[in-house]
Amino acid sequence: MSALLGANLASLSYGLEWVGVVLFLWFAIFKFPGPLVKTAMERREASIRDSLESGARAKEEGERLVAGARDRLEGARREAEQLVEQARRSAAQLEEDGRRQAEEDAVRIVARAEIESEIERARVAEEVAAQVSEVVLAATDEVVRRELDSVNHRRLVEEAIRAAEAEVVA
């Protein structure tokens, strides 16, 4: 039994050595590098936290810029609509001005044509009157020259008047 006890003690001492080694390693790993690892992990955590905060700030800034761009785009759209509406009103006004000017020009042209027509009518009437007076003078001259009797005299005067009337009508 002593052999058995010795073997058990040997194996126990061998197990205790291993436990001691494991405890030593565990203590060595966590005692000396532990604070370094902890510090490194805290730095890494702080770096990640800063990155997340920076990302959140960048996201907020981006959202603010997008909102500003949307506002500017909406403003530009409203301005474009106003410009289009103003252009439509200007085009309608120009069209109305052109139509009114054309009507005024047409009225002036018609009035000028009527005046010119009246002037031409008056000139023609004067020419006809001059020709009638020439015909009447010629007829009178003919009557006097021939010393016609009253029947021929009356017929010649009537013919001259009819000729003058025919020229006035024409």
LOPA-66028 format. One line per 8 residues: number of its first residue (from 1); their letters; for each residue x, y, z of N, C-alpha, C. Coordinates in Angstrom, 1 decimal, decimal comma. Each point is the difference from the previous one (the first is absolute). Layout:
// residues N
NUM	a	X/Y/Z/X/Y/Z/X/Y/Z; ...;
This chain:
// residues 170
1	msallgan	0,8/-1,1/0,0/-0,8/1,1/0,0/0,9/1,2/0,0; 1,0/-0,1/0,5/0,9/1,1/0,0/0,4/0,3/-1,4; 0,1/-1,0/-0,8/0,3/0,2/-1,4/-1,1/0,7/-0,7; -1,2/-0,4/0,3/-1,2/0,6/-0,5/-0,1/1,5/0,4; 0,3/0,1/1,3/-0,1/1,4/0,5/1,1/0,8/-0,6; 1,2/-0,5/-0,2/1,1/0,7/-0,6/-0,3/0,4/-1,4; -0,7/-0,9/-0,7/-0,3/0,2/-1,4/-1,1/1,1/-0,1; -0,9/0,0/1,0/-1,1/1,0/0,0/0,6/1,3/0,4;
9	laslsygl	1,0/0,0/0,9/0,6/1,2/0,4/0,8/0,6/-1,1; 0,7/-0,9/-0,7/0,8/0,4/-1,2/-0,9/0,6/-1,0; -1,1/-0,6/-0,3/-0,9/0,5/-1,0/-0,7/1,3/0,5; -0,2/0,0/1,3/-0,6/1,2/0,5/1,0/1,2/-0,1; 1,3/-0,3/0,3/0,9/1,0/0,0/0,2/0,4/-1,5; -0,1/-1,0/-0,9/0,2/0,4/-1,4/-1,2/0,9/-0,4; -1,2/-0,3/0,5/-1,2/0,8/-0,3/0,1/1,4/0,6; 0,6/0,0/1,2/0,1/1,3/0,7/1,1/0,8/-0,8;
17	ewvgvvlf	0,9/-0,6/-0,5/1,0/0,8/-0,8/-0,7/0,6/-1,2; -0,8/-0,7/-0,6/-0,7/0,5/-1,1/-1,0/1,1/0,4; -0,6/-0,2/1,1/-0,9/1,1/0,5/0,8/1,2/0,3; 1,2/-0,2/0,6/0,8/1,1/0,3/0,5/0,7/-1,3; 0,3/-0,7/-1,0/0,5/0,6/-1,2/-1,2/0,7/-0,7; -1,1/-0,6/0,0/-1,2/0,7/-0,6/-0,3/1,3/0,8; 0,0/-0,1/1,3/-0,2/1,2/0,8/1,0/1,1/-0,2; 1,3/-0,5/-0,1/1,0/0,9/-0,3/-0,1/0,7/-1,3;
25	lwfaifkf	-0,3/-0,8/-1,0/-0,2/0,6/-1,4/-1,2/0,9/0,0; -1,1/-0,4/0,7/-1,2/0,8/0,0/0,3/1,3/0,7; 0,7/0,0/1,1/0,4/1,1/0,7/1,0/0,9/-0,8; 0,9/-0,7/-0,7/1,0/0,8/-0,8/-0,7/0,6/-1,2; -1,0/-0,7/-0,6/-0,7/0,6/-1,2/-0,9/1,1/0,4; -0,7/-0,1/1,1/-0,9/1,0/0,4/0,5/1,1/0,9; 1,1/-0,3/0,6/0,6/1,0/0,9/0,8/1,0/-0,8; 0,9/-0,4/-0,8/0,9/0,9/-0,7/-0,6/0,5/-1,3;
33	pgplvkta	-0,3/-0,9/-0,9/-0,6/0,5/-1,3/-1,5/0,5/0,2; -0,6/-0,5/1,0/-1,5/0,4/0,2/-0,2/1,5/0,0; 0,7/0,7/0,8/-0,2/1,5/-0,1/0,3/0,6/-1,4; 1,1/-0,6/-0,6/0,3/0,5/-1,3/-1,1/-0,4/-1,0; -0,5/-1,2/0,1/-1,1/-0,4/-0,9/-1,3/0,8/0,3; -0,2/0,2/1,3/-1,2/0,8/0,4/0,2/1,4/-0,5; 1,2/0,6/0,1/0,2/1,4/-0,5/-0,2/0,0/-1,5; 0,5/-1,0/-0,7/-0,1/0,0/-1,4/-1,5/-0,2/-0,4;
41	merreasi	-0,7/-0,8/0,7/-1,4/-0,2/-0,3/-0,8/1,2/0,3; 0,4/0,7/1,1/-0,7/1,3/0,3/0,3/1,0/-1,1; 1,2/0,1/-0,4/0,4/0,9/-1,1/-0,8/-0,4/-1,3; -0,1/-1,3/-0,3/-0,7/-0,4/-1,2/-1,5/0,3/0,2; -0,5/-0,2/1,2/-1,4/0,3/0,2/-0,2/1,5/-0,1; 0,9/0,8/0,5/-0,1/1,5/-0,2/0,1/0,4/-1,5; 0,9/-0,7/-0,7/0,1/0,3/-1,4/-1,3/-0,4/-0,8; -0,5/-1,1/0,4/-1,3/-0,5/-0,7/-1,1/1,0/0,4;
49	rdslesga	-0,1/0,4/1,3/-1,0/0,9/0,4/0,2/1,3/-0,7; 1,2/0,5/-0,2/0,3/1,3/-0,7/-0,5/-0,2/-1,5; 0,4/-1,1/-0,5/-0,4/-0,3/-1,4/-1,5/0,0/-0,2; -0,7/-0,6/1,0/-1,5/-0,1/-0,1/-0,6/1,4/0,2; 0,6/0,8/0,9/-0,5/1,4/0,2/0,3/0,8/-1,2; 1,2/-0,2/-0,6/0,4/0,8/-1,2/-1,0/-0,4/-1,1; -0,3/-1,3/-0,1/-0,9/-0,5/-1,0/-1,4/0,6/0,2; -0,4/0,1/1,2/-1,3/0,5/0,4/-0,1/1,5/-0,4;
57	rakeeger	1,1/0,7/0,3/0,1/1,5/-0,3/0,0/0,1/-1,5; 0,8/-0,9/-0,7/0,0/0,1/-1,5/-1,3/-0,3/-0,6; -0,7/-0,9/0,6/-1,4/-0,4/-0,5/-0,9/1,2/0,2; 0,0/0,7/1,2/-0,8/1,1/0,3/0,4/1,2/-1,0; 1,3/0,2/-0,2/0,4/1,0/-0,9/-0,5/-0,3/-1,4; 0,1/-1,3/-0,4/-0,5/-0,4/-1,3/-1,5/0,2/-0,2; -0,7/-0,3/1,1/-1,5/0,2/0,0/-0,3/1,5/-0,1; 0,8/0,8/0,7/-0,2/1,4/0,0/0,3/0,6/-1,4;
65	lvagardr	1,1/-0,5/-0,6/0,3/0,4/-1,4/-1,1/-0,4/-1,0; -0,4/-1,3/0,2/-1,1/-0,5/-0,9/-1,3/0,9/0,1; -0,3/0,3/1,3/-1,2/0,8/0,2/0,2/1,4/-0,6; 1,2/0,6/0,2/0,3/1,3/-0,6/-0,1/-0,1/-1,6; 0,6/-1,1/-0,5/-0,1/-0,2/-1,5/-1,4/-0,1/-0,4; -0,8/-0,7/0,7/-1,4/-0,2/-0,3/-0,7/1,4/0,0; 0,3/0,8/1,0/-0,6/1,3/0,2/0,4/0,9/-1,2; 1,3/-0,1/-0,4/0,5/0,8/-1,1/-0,7/-0,5/-1,3;
73	legarrea	-0,1/-1,3/-0,1/-0,6/-0,6/-1,2/-1,5/0,5/-0,1; -0,7/-0,1/1,1/-1,4/0,5/0,0/-0,1/1,4/-0,3; 0,9/0,8/0,5/0,1/1,5/-0,3/0,2/0,2/-1,5; 1,0/-0,8/-0,5/0,3/0,2/-1,4/-1,2/-0,5/-0,9; -0,7/-1,0/0,5/-1,2/-0,5/-0,8/-1,1/1,1/0,1; -0,2/0,6/1,1/-1,0/1,1/0,1/0,4/1,2/-0,8; 1,3/0,3/0,0/0,5/1,1/-0,8/-0,2/-0,3/-1,5; 0,3/-1,2/-0,4/-0,2/-0,4/-1,4/-1,5/0,1/-0,4;
81	eqlveqar	-0,8/-0,4/0,9/-1,5/0,1/-0,3/-0,4/1,4/-0,1; 0,6/0,9/0,8/-0,4/1,4/-0,1/0,6/0,6/-1,3; 1,2/-0,4/-0,4/0,5/0,5/-1,2/-0,8/-0,5/-1,2; -0,4/-1,3/0,0/-0,9/-0,5/-1,1/-1,3/0,8/0,0; -0,6/0,2/1,2/-1,3/0,7/0,0/0,2/1,5/-0,5; 1,1/0,6/0,4/0,3/1,4/-0,4/0,2/0,0/-1,6; 0,7/-1,0/-0,5/0,2/-0,1/-1,4/-1,3/-0,2/-0,7; -0,9/-0,8/0,5/-1,3/-0,2/-0,6/-0,8/1,3/0,0;
89	rsaaqlee	0,1/0,7/1,1/-0,7/1,3/0,1/0,6/1,0/-1,0; 1,3/0,0/-0,1/0,7/0,9/-1,0/-0,4/-0,3/-1,4; 0,0/-1,3/-0,3/-0,4/-0,5/-1,3/-1,4/0,4/-0,3; -0,9/-0,2/0,9/-1,4/0,4/-0,2/-0,1/1,5/-0,2; 0,8/0,8/0,8/-0,1/1,5/-0,1/0,6/0,4/-1,4; 1,1/-0,7/-0,4/0,6/0,3/-1,3/-1,0/-0,3/-1,1; -0,7/-1,1/0,1/-1,0/-0,4/-1,0/-1,1/1,0/-0,1; -0,5/0,4/1,2/-1,1/1,0/0,1/0,5/1,3/-0,6;
97	dgrrqaee	1,2/0,4/0,3/0,6/1,3/-0,5/0,1/-0,1/-1,5; 0,5/-1,1/-0,5/0,1/-0,2/-1,5/-1,4/0,0/-0,7; -1,0/-0,7/0,6/-1,3/0,0/-0,5/-0,6/1,4/0,0; 0,2/0,7/1,1/-0,6/1,4/0,1/0,7/0,9/-1,0; 1,4/-0,1/-0,2/0,7/0,8/-0,9/-0,4/-0,3/-1,4; -0,3/-1,3/-0,3/-0,4/-0,4/-1,4/-1,4/0,6/-0,3; -0,9/0,0/1,0/-1,3/0,6/-0,1/0,1/1,5/-0,3; 0,9/0,6/0,8/0,1/1,5/-0,2/0,6/0,3/-1,3;
105	davrivar	1,0/-0,8/-0,5/0,6/0,2/-1,3/-1,1/-0,2/-1,1; -0,8/-1,1/0,2/-1,1/-0,2/-1,0/-0,9/1,2/-0,1; -0,4/0,5/1,2/-0,9/1,1/0,0/0,6/1,2/-0,6; 1,3/0,3/0,2/0,7/1,1/-0,6/0,1/-0,2/-1,5; 0,3/-1,2/-0,4/0,1/-0,3/-1,5/-1,3/0,2/-0,7; -1,1/-0,5/0,7/-1,4/0,2/-0,6/-0,3/1,4/-0,1; 0,3/0,8/1,1/-0,4/1,4/0,0/0,8/0,8/-1,0; 1,3/-0,4/-0,2/0,8/0,7/-1,0/-0,5/-0,4/-1,4;
113	aeieseie	-0,4/-1,2/-0,2/-0,5/-0,5/-1,3/-1,3/0,8/-0,3; -0,9/0,2/1,1/-1,2/0,7/-0,3/0,3/1,5/-0,3; 0,9/0,6/0,7/0,4/1,4/-0,3/0,5/0,1/-1,4; 0,9/-1,0/-0,4/0,6/0,1/-1,4/-1,1/-0,3/-1,0; -1,0/-0,9/0,3/-1,1/-0,2/-0,9/-0,8/1,2/-0,1; -0,3/0,7/1,1/-0,8/1,3/-0,1/0,8/1,0/-0,8; 1,3/0,1/0,2/0,8/1,0/-0,8/0,0/-0,3/-1,4; 0,1/-1,3/-0,4/-0,1/-0,5/-1,4/-1,3/0,3/-0,6;
121	rarvaeev	-1,1/-0,3/0,8/-1,4/0,3/-0,5/-0,1/1,5/-0,3; 0,5/0,8/1,0/-0,2/1,4/-0,2/0,8/0,5/-1,3; 1,2/-0,6/-0,2/0,8/0,3/-1,1/-0,7/-0,4/-1,3; -0,6/-1,2/0,0/-0,7/-0,5/-1,2/-1,2/0,9/-0,2; -0,7/0,4/1,0/-1,2/0,8/-0,1/0,4/1,4/-0,6; 1,2/0,5/0,4/0,4/1,3/-0,6/0,4/-0,2/-1,4; 0,6/-1,1/-0,4/0,3/-0,3/-1,4/-1,2/-0,1/-0,8; -1,0/-0,7/0,5/-1,3/-0,2/-0,7/-0,6/1,3/-0,2;
129	aaqvsevv	0,0/0,8/1,1/-0,7/1,3/-0,1/0,7/0,9/-1,0; 1,4/-0,1/-0,1/0,7/0,8/-1,0/-0,3/-0,5/-1,4; -0,1/-1,4/-0,1/-0,3/-0,5/-1,3/-1,5/0,3/-0,5; -0,9/0,0/1,0/-1,4/0,4/-0,3/0,0/1,4/-0,4; 0,7/0,9/0,7/0,0/1,4/-0,4/0,6/0,2/-1,4; 1,0/-0,8/-0,3/0,6/0,1/-1,3/-1,0/-0,5/-1,1; -0,7/-1,1/0,3/-1,0/-0,5/-0,9/-1,1/1,0/-0,2; -0,5/0,6/1,1/-1,0/1,0/0,0/0,4/1,2/-0,8;
137	laatdevv	1,3/0,4/0,2/0,5/1,1/-0,8/0,1/-0,3/-1,4; 0,5/-1,2/-0,3/0,1/-0,5/-1,4/-1,4/0,0/-0,6; -0,9/-0,5/0,7/-1,4/-0,1/-0,5/-0,5/1,4/-0,3; 0,2/0,9/1,0/-0,5/1,3/-0,2/0,7/0,7/-1,2; 1,3/-0,2/-0,1/0,7/0,5/-1,1/-0,5/-0,5/-1,3; -0,3/-1,3/0,0/-0,6/-0,6/-1,3/-1,3/0,6/-0,3; -0,8/0,2/1,1/-1,4/0,6/-0,2/0,1/1,4/-0,6; 0,9/0,7/0,6/0,1/1,4/-0,5/0,6/0,0/-1,4;
145	rreldsvn	0,9/-0,9/-0,3/0,6/0,0/-1,3/-1,0/-0,4/-1,1; -0,8/-0,9/0,2/-1,0/-0,5/-1,0/-1,2/0,9/0,0; -0,3/0,7/1,0/-1,2/0,7/0,1/-1,2/-0,8/-0,3; 0,0/-1,0/0,8/-1,1/-1,0/-0,2/-1,3/0,5/0,5; -0,9/-0,7/-0,4/-1,4/0,4/0,5/-0,1/-0,6/1,4; -1,1/0,4/0,6/-0,2/-0,4/1,4/-0,1/-1,5/0,3; -0,5/-0,7/-1,0/-0,2/-1,5/0,2/1,4/-0,6/0,0; 0,8/0,3/-1,0/1,4/-0,6/0,0/0,8/0,5/1,2;
153	hrrlveea	-0,2/1,3/0,3/0,7/0,5/1,1/-0,3/-0,8/1,3; -1,3/-0,2/0,3/-0,4/-0,7/1,2/0,6/-1,5/-0,1; -0,1/-0,6/-1,1/0,5/-1,4/-0,1/1,5/-0,1/0,2; 0,8/1,0/-0,4/1,4/0,0/0,2/0,3/0,2/1,5; -0,7/0,9/0,7/0,2/0,2/1,4/-0,3/-1,2/0,8; -1,1/-0,7/-0,4/-0,4/-1,2/0,8/1,0/-1,1/-0,2; 0,5/-0,1/-1,3/1,1/-1,0/-0,2/1,2/0,2/0,8; 0,4/1,3/0,1/1,2/0,4/0,8/-0,3/-0,3/1,4;
161	iraaeaev	-1,2/0,2/0,6/-0,3/-0,3/1,4/0,1/-1,5/0,2; -0,6/-0,7/-0,9/0,0/-1,5/0,1/1,4/-0,5/0,0; 0,8/0,5/-0,9/1,4/-0,5/0,0/0,8/0,4/1,3; -0,3/1,1/0,5/0,6/0,4/1,3/-0,5/-0,9/1,1; -1,3/-0,3/0,0/-0,5/-0,9/1,1/0,6/-1,3/-0,2; 0,2/-0,5/-1,2/0,5/-1,4/-0,2/1,5/0,0/0,5; 0,7/1,0/-0,2/1,4/0,1/0,5/0,1/0,1/1,5; -1,0/0,6/0,6/0,0/0,2/1,5/-0,3/-1,4/0,6;
169	va	-1,0/-0,7/-0,6/-0,4/-1,3/0,5/1,2/-1,0/-0,1; 0,7/0,1/-1,1/1,1/-1,0/-0,3/1,1/0,4/0,9;
